[in-house]
Amino acid sequence: MLALFIAWGYGVALYLFYLLLLRLWREKADAVLVGLFFGSLTAAQFIANKLVDYGVGVAPAGTVIFMTNVAVLDAMAIYFGRQFALRAVRLGFFFQAAVAFAAWSASTLPPPAWFADRATVVDSVIAPSARIAVASLTAYLVSSTVDVYIVTKWPRLHVLVRAYSSSLAAQVVDTAVFISLAFGPELQIIWGQILVKWLQIPLEALLIYGSRRYISALTGENPQQASSHS
């Protein structure tokens, strides 16, 4: 359980950093969110190679920053609308595919003799297998699309109800699709990762509420109007 509390601390630190960036570039809040979306998505992909025992389940170390990515997606959908968020999701898919291809290409290049042993280790980290890459891209596209549709489906609901419900559902989809395609339907692994992700969802409130003042300044809406925007 200690790892879970540490993960919460890391998550809070990341959200506070995101809010600082939004404050510094509040006139470009939409661009900041898109940048955070792509950046956190890529970081999560590479950090995912390390597994962590959180006490309630085993999940990649990248789960912490990945869940901030989910919160950023929810913020984009809530404050800038469904189509804005879906465009980011589609661009993210092609961006991730390009990153995976670049990593695979790098792993095929011959290293110098003195670096051969290290190259094997590096390649195992930066270049996932084709099966895992396909599983990751598929899970990302399906779960992110589900998330956006749910969070924008009922604009009259409280903003946190929308964000939390969409994240809860999307992470079931993401984990089930990825694990099933990459390793087979291992239910114990699936539910362990889902539980770890679910326990980090409440932290989304930091970004959802904290970003409203900067986004409302950009859109000209007050916070209450912005929270029902879709």
NUTI-884167 format. One line per field, with one value per residue (C-alpha): residue number from 1; x, z, y; residue in three letters. Coordinates in pm, 1 decimal. Layout:
N
n = c(NUM,...) $
X = c(X,...) $
Z = c(Z,...) $
Y = c(Y,...) $
res = c(ALA,...) $
This chain:
230
n = c(1,2,3,4,5,6,7,8,9,10,11,12,13,14,15,16,17,18,19,20,21,22,23,24,25,26,27,28,29,30,31,32,33,34,35,36,37,38,39,40,41,42,43,44,45,46,47,48,49,50,51,52,53,54,55,56,57,58,59,60,61,62,63,64,65,66,67,68,69,70,71,72,73,74,75,76,77,78,79,80,81,82,83,84,85,86,87,88,89,90,91,92,93,94,95,96,97,98,99,100,101,102,103,104,105,106,107,108,109,110,111,112,113,114,115,116,117,118,119,120,121,122,123,124,125,126,127,128,129,130,131,132,133,134,135,136,137,138,139,140,141,142,143,144,145,146,147,148,149,150,151,152,153,154,155,156,157,158,159,160,161,162,163,164,165,166,167,168,169,170,171,172,173,174,175,176,177,178,179,180,181,182,183,184,185,186,187,188,189,190,191,192,193,194,195,196,197,198,199,200,201,202,203,204,205,206,207,208,209,210,211,212,213,214,215,216,217,218,219,220,221,222,223,224,225,226,227,228,229,230) $
X = c(0.0,296.5,352.7,-8.0,31.3,357.4,177.7,-89.0,185.4,341.6,-0.2,-67.8,273.8,202.3,-139.3,9.4,274.9,5.2,-187.4,128.6,172.6,-191.6,-144.2,172.3,15.1,-350.2,-413.1,-320.0,-491.1,-623.8,-274.3,-128.3,-383.0,-309.7,63.6,11.9,-206.0,59.5,346.2,188.8,75.0,427.1,585.8,339.7,427.9,797.6,759.3,519.1,809.9,852.0,587.7,497.6,320.7,74.7,-57.8,-402.0,-271.3,24.7,35.2,295.5,482.7,345.9,-5.5,42.9,116.4,-127.1,-413.3,-317.6,-346.8,-703.4,-779.6,-637.4,-858.9,-1163.5,-1076.4,-1046.9,-1381.1,-1562.3,-1433.4,-1370.4,-1622.4,-1645.3,-1504.8,-1200.3,-1122.4,-1182.9,-943.2,-680.4,-748.5,-708.8,-392.1,-264.1,-321.9,-110.9,147.2,181.0,203.0,483.5,665.6,634.7,766.8,1056.9,1145.2,1132.2,1342.5,1603.7,1625.2,1712.1,2014.7,2350.0,2525.0,2904.1,3077.0,3148.8,2776.7,2634.5,2542.9,2378.1,2198.1,2009.9,1880.2,1794.8,1611.2,1398.4,1290.1,1225.5,1095.3,790.3,696.3,453.4,181.6,217.5,234.6,-87.8,-256.2,-151.2,-271.1,-601.2,-670.3,-582.1,-808.7,-1108.7,-1090.7,-1020.7,-1313.9,-1540.3,-1416.0,-1491.6,-1840.6,-1937.8,-1798.5,-1986.8,-2306.1,-2487.3,-2374.8,-2628.1,-2467.4,-2213.2,-1874.4,-1704.8,-1978.3,-1910.9,-1533.6,-1532.7,-1792.4,-1620.3,-1281.6,-1415.8,-1572.2,-1285.4,-1021.8,-1211.9,-1212.8,-847.8,-716.4,-935.5,-851.6,-477.4,-419.6,-640.7,-463.8,-110.9,-110.7,-448.5,-754.5,-575.4,-856.8,-640.2,-402.0,-690.4,-877.0,-558.8,-470.0,-827.5,-833.3,-501.9,-633.1,-968.5,-800.2,-621.8,-932.2,-1039.5,-724.0,-873.7,-1067.2,-743.4,-715.2,-1085.7,-1152.8,-810.7,-808.9,-1153.8,-1037.4,-777.8,-1002.3,-1298.7,-1068.4,-986.2,-1341.0,-1517.7,-1747.9,-1787.7,-1685.8,-2041.7,-2107.7,-1775.4,-1847.3,-2153.0,-1986.7,-1975.0) $
Z = c(0.0,53.3,-322.4,-371.5,-131.0,-299.9,-635.8,-504.7,-400.1,-745.8,-901.3,-691.2,-786.3,-1156.9,-1136.2,-957.2,-1229.1,-1498.7,-1325.0,-1308.0,-1684.3,-1740.0,-1521.4,-1700.7,-2046.5,-1960.9,-2290.2,-2464.4,-2224.6,-2508.2,-2656.4,-2311.8,-2254.6,-2594.4,-2522.3,-2181.8,-2342.8,-2595.5,-2349.9,-2070.7,-2319.4,-2453.8,-2107.8,-1986.0,-2280.0,-2192.0,-1813.2,-1855.2,-1887.3,-1508.5,-1306.5,-953.9,-673.1,-536.8,-267.1,-426.3,-762.0,-997.8,-1263.6,-1472.2,-1312.1,-1596.4,-1454.1,-1244.6,-1535.5,-1759.4,-1524.1,-1543.2,-1920.1,-1870.6,-1658.5,-1926.5,-2185.9,-1962.9,-1916.7,-2293.2,-2353.4,-2074.2,-2147.5,-2523.4,-2641.7,-2783.0,-3128.4,-2987.1,-2761.8,-3035.0,-3267.2,-2994.2,-2949.8,-3322.7,-3346.8,-3038.1,-3206.1,-3509.9,-3288.5,-3075.6,-3385.8,-3516.1,-3181.5,-3178.7,-3535.4,-3452.9,-3147.6,-3350.7,-3627.3,-3375.2,-3234.4,-3579.6,-3628.9,-3554.7,-3237.2,-3201.0,-3063.9,-2724.5,-2678.4,-2794.2,-2449.3,-2341.2,-2673.7,-2603.2,-2275.9,-2429.6,-2720.1,-2479.7,-2310.8,-2604.1,-2864.2,-2762.6,-2951.7,-3240.8,-3038.6,-2742.9,-2970.8,-3147.8,-2815.2,-2672.1,-2972.2,-2989.6,-2617.5,-2629.6,-2924.5,-2797.8,-2432.8,-2508.6,-2749.6,-2488.0,-2229.6,-2449.3,-2542.3,-2182.1,-2035.2,-2294.9,-2301.6,-2008.9,-1986.1,-1712.8,-1464.7,-1214.4,-1378.7,-1143.5,-1193.3,-1565.0,-1526.9,-1272.6,-1447.7,-1785.2,-1634.8,-1441.9,-1754.8,-1988.5,-1766.9,-1758.7,-2138.6,-2165.4,-1929.3,-2057.6,-2422.8,-2367.5,-2140.1,-2352.2,-2677.0,-2534.1,-2292.8,-2311.3,-2084.8,-1747.9,-1514.9,-1205.3,-1384.3,-1545.1,-1219.5,-1032.5,-1283.8,-1297.5,-919.2,-917.7,-1185.1,-1013.9,-687.9,-867.4,-1037.9,-744.2,-800.7,-1130.8,-932.3,-888.9,-1263.4,-1346.5,-1085.8,-1084.6,-1459.0,-1477.2,-1393.2,-1670.3,-1929.4,-1851.2,-1903.9,-2249.8,-2352.7,-2189.5,-1994.5,-1618.7,-1443.1,-1415.9,-1786.4,-1876.4,-1671.1,-1884.4,-2217.2,-2465.2) $
Y = c(0.0,233.9,243.5,354.9,647.7,744.3,727.6,964.5,1204.2,1188.4,1240.4,1550.4,1689.7,1635.5,1802.7,2103.4,2128.7,2113.9,2392.1,2602.8,2567.2,2662.9,2968.3,3077.5,3038.6,3094.7,3275.0,2947.7,2706.4,2490.6,2447.6,2375.1,2097.7,1943.8,1955.9,1795.4,1529.6,1426.0,1458.9,1254.3,990.6,943.2,943.9,680.1,457.0,445.5,430.2,137.3,-104.4,-112.1,-297.8,-187.1,-373.0,-116.1,-346.5,-371.2,-488.4,-485.4,-213.7,-29.5,259.7,471.0,433.4,748.0,980.5,790.7,875.7,1243.6,1200.2,1078.1,1385.3,1615.5,1447.0,1495.6,1863.0,1913.8,1742.7,1928.0,2277.0,2269.1,2012.3,1662.5,1736.4,1916.4,1619.8,1361.3,1543.1,1526.3,1153.9,1085.4,1291.8,1112.3,777.3,866.8,1035.6,722.3,505.0,727.0,706.7,327.0,309.3,542.1,331.4,10.3,167.9,278.2,-74.2,-215.9,11.1,-158.6,-36.9,-1.2,-310.5,-152.8,-72.9,-406.7,-539.4,-216.4,-188.4,-510.5,-368.6,-31.1,-194.6,-398.7,-74.8,158.4,-86.2,-291.5,-604.6,-569.3,-742.9,-506.7,-201.7,-301.8,-379.5,-43.4,157.2,-29.5,7.6,377.0,457.4,260.8,368.2,735.6,750.4,590.3,840.9,1142.5,1023.3,951.6,1274.3,1482.6,1274.1,1438.2,1803.9,1885.0,1648.2,1777.7,1813.7,1565.6,1306.3,1327.3,1309.5,1027.8,811.0,842.7,758.2,459.2,310.7,398.2,237.5,-90.1,-82.8,23.4,-243.2,-525.0,-455.6,-411.1,-711.0,-938.2,-847.2,-836.2,-1129.9,-1302.4,-1262.8,-1280.1,-1170.6,-1133.0,-896.1,-705.7,-641.7,-555.3,-284.4,-155.3,-115.7,71.8,309.7,359.5,459.0,743.6,884.2,1110.7,1317.9,1436.7,1697.2,1892.5,1952.8,1974.5,2242.2,2403.9,2470.1,2632.7,2984.5,2982.7,2822.6,3049.8,3349.1,3211.7,3115.4,3408.3,3175.0,3169.1,2845.6,2714.4,2765.8,2609.5,2299.1,2220.4,2301.1,2011.6) $
res = c(MET,LEU,ALA,LEU,PHE,ILE,ALA,TRP,GLY,TYR,GLY,VAL,ALA,LEU,TYR,LEU,PHE,TYR,LEU,LEU,LEU,LEU,ARG,LEU,TRP,ARG,GLU,LYS,ALA,ASP,ALA,VAL,LEU,VAL,GLY,LEU,PHE,PHE,GLY,SER,LEU,THR,ALA,ALA,GLN,PHE,ILE,ALA,ASN,LYS,LEU,VAL,ASP,TYR,GLY,VAL,GLY,VAL,ALA,PRO,ALA,GLY,THR,VAL,ILE,PHE,MET,THR,ASN,VAL,ALA,VAL,LEU,ASP,ALA,MET,ALA,ILE,TYR,PHE,GLY,ARG,GLN,PHE,ALA,LEU,ARG,ALA,VAL,ARG,LEU,GLY,PHE,PHE,PHE,GLN,ALA,ALA,VAL,ALA,PHE,ALA,ALA,TRP,SER,ALA,SER,THR,LEU,PRO,PRO,PRO,ALA,TRP,PHE,ALA,ASP,ARG,ALA,THR,VAL,VAL,ASP,SER,VAL,ILE,ALA,PRO,SER,ALA,ARG,ILE,ALA,VAL,ALA,SER,LEU,THR,ALA,TYR,LEU,VAL,SER,SER,THR,VAL,ASP,VAL,TYR,ILE,VAL,THR,LYS,TRP,PRO,ARG,LEU,HIS,VAL,LEU,VAL,ARG,ALA,TYR,SER,SER,SER,LEU,ALA,ALA,GLN,VAL,VAL,ASP,THR,ALA,VAL,PHE,ILE,SER,LEU,ALA,PHE,GLY,PRO,GLU,LEU,GLN,ILE,ILE,TRP,GLY,GLN,ILE,LEU,VAL,LYS,TRP,LEU,GLN,ILE,PRO,LEU,GLU,ALA,LEU,LEU,ILE,TYR,GLY,SER,ARG,ARG,TYR,ILE,SER,ALA,LEU,THR,GLY,GLU,ASN,PRO,GLN,GLN,ALA,SER,SER,HIS,SER) $
